[in-house]
Amino acid sequence: MKYLLIDTSTNALIIILHDQDKKIDELIRYGRQDHQAHIIPMMEEILAKHQLKPQDLEGVIVGVGPGSYTGLRVGVMTAKMLGYAAHINVYKISSLVFLTSGYPNKVLAWHDARNNQGFSATIQAGKILDEEKVRHEEELSSDDLKRRIILNNDTIKIDGNIIIKNKILVEDIYKLIPNYLRKTQAEKDLDQKSKS
């Protein structure tokens, strides 16, 4: 059984072709706000390289956030489109789990959310031990700081086996939405207008 693993929550566009128990291939491209221009060609490239069609996949597993608003929309919409067009299963997983799945010990995954805040969760072996939430750096204990993995191009570590083991089947792909954890600036502005 082969899966396509996708995450677009950071500036890394990650596409991995994985068998049930081993990685077959991966493509990673670093960019900013331009995942939409590259995700489809990269998917086509990795499948063609291994003489596969989307219908040959058991499913697609997508990181649903938290993370970059634009990036998350690109990844989730692409996974939904692929699942619908190829009639294959779509699975979701936390992007924080996806991007720290290669760490064997307990970690505090931390995706910069600006203003000394981070999208974060304590994770071990692909399981979230507390909850995904926006934390301020001042809230972190000394143990949190020791375990913290600030997600960037050098610290992302991926284990496809952990991702596959912890995937969650999306029963209705039309209801799949990214996990933003907080409102966009546009939503905040709209809320402000409605109150006035």
C-alpha positions in Angstrom: 0.0 0.0 0.0 1.4 3.3 -1.1 0.6 6.7 0.4 1.4 10.3 -0.6 2.3 12.4 2.4 1.9 16.2 2.1 2.7 19.1 4.3 2.5 22.8 3.4 2.2 24.4 6.8 5.7 26.0 6.8 7.9 27.4 4.1 8.8 23.8 3.3 6.6 22.1 0.7 7.0 18.4 1.5 5.8 15.5 -0.6 6.8 12.0 0.3 5.9 8.7 -1.4 5.8 6.0 1.2 5.0 2.3 1.2 3.4 0.7 4.2 6.7 0.5 6.0 9.4 2.5 4.1 10.0 5.7 2.4 10.2 5.3 -1.4 11.0 8.9 -2.3 10.6 12.5 -1.2 10.6 16.0 -2.7 11.1 19.1 -0.5 11.1 22.6 -1.8 11.7 25.7 0.3 9.9 28.9 -0.7 7.6 31.5 0.7 3.9 31.9 -0.2 4.4 30.0 -3.5 3.4 26.4 -2.7 0.4 26.6 -5.0 2.7 27.0 -8.0 4.7 23.9 -7.3 2.6 21.3 -5.4 0.9 19.8 -8.5 4.1 19.5 -10.7 5.9 18.0 -7.7 3.2 15.4 -7.1 3.2 14.6 -10.8 7.0 14.3 -10.8 7.2 11.9 -7.9 4.4 9.7 -9.2 5.8 9.6 -12.7 9.3 8.8 -11.5 7.9 5.6 -10.0 5.4 4.8 -12.8 2.4 5.4 -10.6 -0.9 7.0 -11.1 -2.9 8.6 -8.3 -5.4 5.7 -8.5 -2.5 3.4 -7.5 -2.3 5.0 -4.1 -4.0 3.7 -1.0 -4.5 7.3 0.0 -3.1 10.8 0.6 -2.2 12.0 4.1 -2.1 15.7 4.6 -0.9 17.9 7.4 -3.8 20.1 8.4 -2.0 22.6 10.5 -1.6 24.6 12.5 0.7 26.9 10.4 0.7 29.3 7.5 -2.9 30.2 6.5 -2.0 30.3 2.8 0.1 27.2 2.9 -2.5 25.1 4.8 -5.2 26.0 2.2 -2.9 24.8 -0.6 -2.2 21.5 1.0 -5.7 20.7 2.2 -7.4 21.7 -1.1 -4.8 19.7 -3.1 -5.4 16.6 -1.0 -9.2 17.0 -1.3 -8.9 17.4 -5.1 -6.7 14.3 -5.4 -8.9 12.2 -3.2 -12.0 13.2 -5.1 -10.5 12.9 -8.6 -8.7 9.6 -8.0 -11.3 8.1 -5.7 -8.8 7.4 -3.0 -8.9 7.9 0.8 -7.9 11.2 2.3 -6.3 11.1 5.8 -5.4 14.0 8.0 -2.7 14.5 10.6 -1.5 17.4 12.7 1.3 19.3 11.0 3.1 19.5 14.3 3.1 15.7 14.5 4.1 15.4 10.8 7.1 17.7 11.1 8.4 16.2 14.4 7.6 12.6 13.6 11.3 11.8 13.3 12.2 12.6 16.9 12.1 9.6 19.2 11.9 11.5 22.5 9.1 13.8 23.8 9.3 17.2 22.2 7.5 20.5 22.3 6.8 21.3 18.7 6.9 25.0 18.1 5.9 26.7 14.9 6.5 30.5 15.1 3.2 32.4 15.2 5.0 35.8 15.6 5.0 38.2 18.6 6.9 35.7 20.7 4.1 33.2 20.3 4.1 29.7 18.8 1.6 27.1 17.5 2.6 24.3 19.8 2.0 20.9 21.3 3.9 18.3 23.4 4.4 15.2 21.2 5.9 11.8 21.6 5.9 9.0 19.0 3.2 10.7 16.9 0.8 11.3 19.8 -0.2 14.7 21.1 0.2 14.6 24.9 -1.5 17.9 25.8 -3.2 20.0 23.2 -2.4 22.1 20.1 -2.6 25.7 21.1 -1.0 29.1 20.7 1.4 29.6 23.6 3.4 32.7 24.5 7.1 32.1 25.2 6.6 33.4 28.7 4.3 30.5 29.4 7.0 27.9 28.8 8.6 26.1 31.7 12.3 25.3 31.8 11.4 21.7 30.8 9.4 23.0 27.9 12.3 25.1 26.7 14.7 22.1 26.9 12.3 20.0 24.8 11.2 22.7 22.4 11.9 22.1 18.7 11.5 25.4 16.8 10.4 24.2 13.4 12.5 25.4 10.5 14.4 23.9 7.6 17.1 22.5 9.8 14.9 21.0 12.6 12.1 19.3 10.7 12.5 15.5 11.0 10.0 13.2 9.4 9.3 9.5 10.0 6.7 8.3 7.5 5.9 5.2 9.5 4.8 7.4 12.5 2.7 9.5 10.2 1.0 6.5 8.6 0.4 4.9 12.1 -1.3 8.1 13.4 -3.3 9.2 10.3 -7.0 9.8 10.7 -9.4 8.9 7.9 -11.4 11.9 6.7 -15.0 10.5 6.3 -16.3 13.5 4.4 -13.6 15.4 2.4 -16.0 18.3 1.8 -15.9 19.0 5.6 -12.1 18.8 5.8 -10.7 22.3 6.7 -7.3 23.4 7.9 -6.7 23.8 11.7 -5.7 27.4 11.9 -5.9 27.6 15.7 -6.6 31.3 15.5 -8.5 33.7 13.3 -7.0 35.4 10.3 -6.6 39.2 10.3 -9.4 39.4 7.9 -11.7 37.5 10.2 -10.7 39.7 13.2 -11.4 42.9 11.1 -14.8 41.5 10.1 -15.6 40.8 13.8 -14.6 44.3 14.7 -16.8 45.8 12.0 -19.8 43.7 13.2 -19.4 44.9 16.8 -19.4 48.6 15.7 
